[in-house]
Amino acid sequence: TGMRALFSYCEAIAPSSQPVLITGETGTGKELIARALHERSGRQGELIAVNAAGLDETMFADALFGHRKGAFTGADSDRAGLIERAAGGTLFLDEIGDLNQASQLKLLRLIQENEYMPLGMDSVRRSTARIIAATSRALFAGDDTGFRKDLYFRLGAHHVRLPPLRDRVNDLR
């Protein structure tokens, strides 16, 4: 069946360090696929999940990259970002289609260079986490979606397209 082929593809790409983009309607199991990819990857680190929906540029950068004490008002201690917590493991970014342009650019640099800078620091850190991203949005329904094409292609080194549940009635039994 179609789902068996999809599972075989996931099994084949699980050990890769390349990013994965998982697309599909809400409720189709995108996070379950991300967890399965991580579990089959052989990576020793954790799977760290973050929902990108509703995060503005500063919140996104702080959540992902962390900050140094004094980086902004209220930053009264150093804080590791999620990318650091995912070292040697997987960072799962859900609802990636909701990221603003500035956050997309920061994510693109992370994927291209495996580098990031915590807020308030001027030294670059290296990332060892694999990136898996998911979205329920059609990122290229038209030219006006607001999603960077270069980021889309970097994320989609491996692309898992989950069919809608209405096409998988047998899976629901």
NORVENGI-V157154 format. One record per pair of residues at least 12 apart in sequence whose ideal C-beta (glycine too) atoms are under 6 Angstrom apart, sorted by sequence separation. I is the first residue (numbers start at 1). J is the second residue. If there is no record, write none. Layout:
BEGIN
I|J  I|J
END
This chain:
BEGIN
67|79  114|126  50|63  66|79  114|127  139|152  66|80  66|81  65|81  64|81  64|82  63|82  64|83  111|131  133|155  14|37  14|40  15|41  10|37  14|41  15|42  50|82  83|116  48|82  48|85  96|133  48|86  91|129  97|135  96|135  88|128  89|129  90|130  91|131  92|132  93|133  94|134  97|137  52|93  87|128  45|87  47|89  53|95  87|129  90|132  97|139  45|88  46|89  47|90  48|91  49|92  50|93  51|94  52|95  57|100  60|103  86|129  108|151  111|154  44|88  45|89  51|95  52|96  83|127  104|148  53|98  57|102  61|106  43|89  52|98  57|103  83|129  52|99  104|151  71|119  71|120  68|118  65|116  67|118  38|90  66|118  67|119  68|120  65|118  67|120  68|121  62|119  34|92  61|119  19|111  34|132  30|134  26|136  25|136  19|131  20|132  21|133  22|134  23|135  17|130  33|160  21|155  28|162  21|156  19|155  19|157  20|158  21|159  22|160  23|161  24|162  18|157  25|164  18|158  13|158
END
